[in-house]
Every structure is written in C-alpha cells, then in structure tokens.
Amino acid sequence: MTKKSTPRKDVYSRVTDKIIANLEQGIRPWMKPWNADHAAGRITRPLRHNGQPYNGINILMLWSASVDCGYAAPIWMTYRQAHALGAQVRKGESGELVVYANTITRTETDEATGEDIDQTIPFMKGYTVFNVEQIDGLPEHYHALAEPVLDPVERIEYAETFFSSTKADIRHGGTQAYYAIGSDRIQMPHFESFRDAESYYATLAHEMTHWTRHPSRLDRDLGRKRWGDEGYAREELVAELGSAFLA
C-alpha cells in the first residue's frame, strides 16, 4: 500500500497538472467513466464510503482516476475507513488525492485602533483515498452488481427545472449542439437522440455555460477571433468546466 504525499503547497498544482495531463491525452475527466452495473445505480458523482457524493474538484480528480485505472465502482474511502470496516487496502496499491477546502476565522488586534478584527482565511488540505476495487474484505454491498432491470431513459425533473429557470432560449432539432451569440439561443439535438439523460444534460450545461458569455450577462471575452484559436480554446475549456460542475 502506497500513500501519495500531499504537501499543502502542492495541492493546487497537483490538481491542475492532473487535469492538463488528461486534456493533452484527449481525455475529459468530467465525463462519467463507469457504467450503471454497480448496485449504487446510475451514478453521476463519485461516492464516499457512506454513500455521500464528493463535490467540486474532487469529482474531476476521481473520475480521472477511474478512467486511468478502469474502475467500475464509484465508491472511495481512506485507509482508516477501510480498516474500520474490517477491510485492508491491498499491498502496493496507490491512492488518489482528494482535497478539503474551508475557512478559519482568526481574531487579530488592529494596532492603530486597538480593536479586535475577525479575519476569514481560506485553506485547503489534501488526503488520500482508495477505490473499493483496491480493497479486500469489504462488506459485499460495496462490490455488489445491480440486478438487470428495464431502465428506460427518462428526463431528470430537477435538471429540467434548473435549465428552464434560466429563461434561456433553448431550441431542439438537427444533429448539432451550439450556442449562437448573435441570436442569443441554444440549439440542441432532440433529447431522445442522446445515449442517456446525463449525456443530454451535460451537453446542455456546456452550451448553457457559453450562454453566460453574452454581453447582457457576464460579457466574457477571451479573445476569440476565429474557430480553433487560443480564445476559442479558452472559451471551450470554460464551457467544459461549467458542464462538469453543473453535472
């Protein structure tokens, strides 16, 4: 069993380097890599040992690790959590970095006035987790496969509510997905043409992020002059990350 060191000063660069390395290989780590064969069901985010989903950048990091290692199970836990369940991380296995971000409040005295001032200080720390496929002796439900069931693709109500609440002009038809800034509208293929509901909403979230660049909203201009230039690439990265976090 090998634990990766997580020095605080290096957490940010390790996360960034991991994402860039995947992009250079043509891999988008925010695309769900596992299937619905696990008993946890149709998964949209990596899960902690207690079934609670991870948030933020941890989603990208653990999806990326699943792609690299071919894990089908979406559940991760620390060495200590595995030990508490009577299980053991296999010798030689390497864990993955996840991060915890929060703030602390520190009271300092203003030398000029003598008043106490509360300062909020952000911090981030890293720790190591292992996929359940790296661990022996876990209770069976951590590895259980789902029973075959009829699983028709259905719309996700809360996603429908979210996107409709934006009041964006979303139109359906054709075979392309794009945002047209001139007419300020989003064009999407029909829902039924996607392989699953998550793929539809991930694509819509990508185009919806482009929608935020309109002058009446964020007025985002990253210097795009033509298709494929650096400004175009920057905007596409913004849209992909937006899709990842909305998903």
C-alpha positions in Angstrom: 0.0 0.0 0.0 1.4 3.3 -1.1 0.2 6.7 0.1 0.8 9.7 -2.0 2.2 12.6 -0.1 0.0 15.7 -0.1 2.1 18.8 0.9 -0.3 21.7 1.3 1.7 24.0 -1.0 1.5 21.4 -3.8 -2.2 20.6 -3.7 -3.3 23.2 -6.2 -0.5 22.4 -8.7 -1.2 18.6 -8.5 -4.9 19.1 -9.3 -4.1 21.4 -12.2 -1.4 19.2 -13.6 -3.7 16.2 -13.5 -6.4 17.9 -15.4 -3.9 19.3 -18.0 -2.3 15.8 -18.5 -5.7 14.3 -19.2 -6.6 17.1 -21.7 -3.4 16.6 -23.5 -4.3 12.9 -24.0 -7.7 13.8 -25.3 -9.5 12.7 -22.1 -12.2 14.8 -20.5 -12.1 13.5 -16.9 -15.5 15.1 -16.1 -17.3 12.6 -18.3 -18.7 9.8 -16.2 -16.4 6.8 -16.8 -18.3 4.0 -15.0 -21.5 2.2 -16.0 -24.7 1.6 -14.2 -23.9 -2.1 -13.5 -22.9 -1.3 -9.9 -25.6 -1.6 -7.3 -25.2 2.1 -6.5 -27.2 2.7 -9.6 -26.9 5.3 -12.3 -24.0 7.3 -10.8 -23.4 11.0 -11.6 -20.7 11.7 -8.9 -18.1 9.6 -7.1 -19.2 8.5 -3.7 -17.7 8.4 -0.2 -17.7 5.2 1.9 -21.0 6.3 3.4 -22.7 6.9 0.1 -22.4 10.7 0.2 -21.2 12.2 -3.1 -18.0 14.2 -3.5 -18.1 17.8 -4.6 -16.1 20.3 -6.6 -12.7 19.5 -7.9 -12.7 16.0 -6.3 -15.3 14.9 -8.9 -12.8 15.6 -11.7 -9.9 14.0 -9.9 -11.7 10.8 -9.0 -13.4 10.5 -12.5 -9.9 10.9 -14.0 -8.5 8.2 -11.8 -11.4 5.9 -12.7 -10.5 6.4 -16.4 -6.8 5.8 -15.8 -7.3 2.6 -13.7 -10.5 1.2 -15.3 -12.5 1.2 -12.1 -16.2 0.4 -12.5 -17.2 1.0 -8.8 -17.8 4.7 -7.9 -17.0 4.4 -4.2 -13.8 5.6 -2.5 -12.6 5.6 1.1 -9.5 6.3 3.2 -7.2 3.6 4.6 -8.5 4.2 8.0 -12.2 4.0 6.9 -11.4 0.6 5.2 -9.7 -0.6 8.3 -12.7 0.4 10.4 -14.9 -1.9 8.2 -12.5 -4.8 8.8 -11.0 -4.5 5.3 -7.5 -4.0 4.0 -6.1 -2.0 1.1 -4.0 -4.4 -0.9 -0.3 -4.1 -0.7 1.2 -2.0 -3.4 -2.0 -0.1 -4.2 -1.6 3.6 -4.8 -4.3 6.1 -3.5 -5.7 9.2 -5.1 -5.6 12.8 -3.9 -8.8 14.4 -2.8 -9.0 17.9 -1.2 -10.9 19.6 1.6 -11.4 23.3 1.4 -12.8 25.5 4.1 -12.1 28.7 6.0 -10.9 29.6 9.5 -11.6 32.8 11.4 -8.7 34.4 13.2 -9.0 37.4 15.5 -6.3 40.0 15.3 -5.9 43.3 17.0 -5.7 46.5 14.9 -2.5 48.2 16.1 -3.9 51.6 15.1 -7.3 51.4 16.9 -6.8 48.6 19.4 -10.0 46.9 18.1 -10.3 43.2 17.5 -10.9 42.3 13.9 -12.0 38.9 12.7 -10.2 37.7 9.5 -11.5 34.9 7.4 -8.7 32.8 6.0 -9.3 30.1 3.3 -7.3 26.9 3.4 -7.1 23.6 1.5 -5.7 20.3 2.6 -5.3 17.0 0.8 -5.7 13.4 1.8 -5.6 10.0 0.1 -8.5 7.7 -0.8 -8.7 4.3 -2.5 -11.3 2.8 -4.7 -13.2 -0.1 -3.3 -11.7 -2.3 -6.1 -8.3 -1.8 -4.4 -9.6 -3.1 -1.0 -10.1 -6.7 0.2 -12.6 -7.7 2.8 -15.2 -5.0 2.5 -18.9 -5.9 3.1 -20.4 -7.3 -0.1 -22.6 -4.3 -0.9 -19.5 -2.3 -1.8 -18.9 -4.6 -4.7 -22.5 -5.7 -5.5 -23.7 -5.5 -9.0 -27.2 -4.4 -9.9 -29.9 -6.8 -10.8 -30.9 -6.5 -14.5 -33.9 -4.1 -14.8 -35.6 -2.3 -17.5 -34.1 1.2 -17.3 -35.7 3.5 -19.9 -34.0 6.9 -20.3 -36.2 9.4 -18.6 -35.9 13.1 -18.1 -34.5 14.3 -14.8 -37.0 16.6 -13.2 -34.7 18.7 -11.1 -32.4 19.3 -14.1 -35.4 20.3 -16.3 -36.4 22.7 -13.6 -32.9 24.2 -13.3 -32.4 24.8 -17.0 -35.9 26.1 -17.6 -35.5 28.6 -14.7 -32.6 30.3 -16.6 -35.2 31.5 -19.2 -32.6 30.8 -21.9 -34.0 30.3 -25.5 -33.4 26.6 -25.9 -34.5 25.0 -29.2 -34.4 21.4 -30.4 -33.7 19.8 -33.7 -30.9 18.8 -36.1 -27.7 17.0 -35.2 -25.6 19.7 -33.6 -25.4 21.4 -30.2 -24.2 25.0 -30.1 -24.9 28.5 -28.7 -25.5 31.3 -31.3 -24.5 34.5 -29.6 -25.9 36.7 -32.4 -29.5 35.4 -31.9 -28.8 34.5 -28.2 -30.2 31.0 -28.4 -29.1 27.5 -27.6 -29.6 24.7 -30.3 -29.8 21.1 -29.1 -30.5 17.8 -30.8 -33.7 16.1 -29.5 -33.5 14.5 -26.1 -34.1 11.1 -27.5 -31.0 11.1 -29.6 -28.7 11.0 -26.6 -27.5 7.7 -25.2 -28.7 8.7 -21.7 -30.2 11.6 -19.8 -26.9 12.6 -18.3 -25.3 13.0 -21.7 -28.1 15.3 -22.7 -27.9 17.5 -19.6 -24.1 17.6 -19.7 -24.2 18.8 -23.3 -26.9 21.4 -22.4 -24.8 22.5 -19.5 -21.9 23.1 -21.8 -23.9 25.2 -24.1 -25.6 27.0 -21.2 -22.1 28.0 -19.9 -21.4 29.5 -23.4 -24.8 31.3 -23.0 -23.4 33.2 -19.9 -20.8 35.0 -22.1 -23.4 37.2 -23.7 -22.9 40.9 -23.2 -26.1 41.1 -21.2 -24.8 38.5 -18.7 -21.1 38.0 -17.9 -19.9 39.8 -21.1 -17.0 37.3 -21.2 -14.5 37.9 -24.0 -11.4 35.6 -24.0 -10.1 37.0 -27.3 -11.7 34.6 -29.7 -11.2 35.8 -33.3 -11.9 32.6 -35.3 -12.7 28.9 -34.8 -9.8 27.0 -33.2 -7.7 29.9 -32.0 -6.5 30.4 -28.4 -9.5 32.4 -27.4 -11.8 29.7 -28.8 -9.9 27.1 -26.8 -10.2 29.1 -23.6 -13.9 29.5 -24.0 -14.4 25.8 -24.7 -12.5 25.0 -21.5 -14.7 27.3 -19.6 -17.8 25.6 -21.0 -16.4 22.1 -20.2 -15.6 23.0 -16.6 -19.0 24.7 -16.3 -20.7 21.5 -17.5 -18.6 19.4 -15.1 -19.6 21.4 -12.1 -23.3 21.7 -13.0 -23.3 17.9 -13.6 
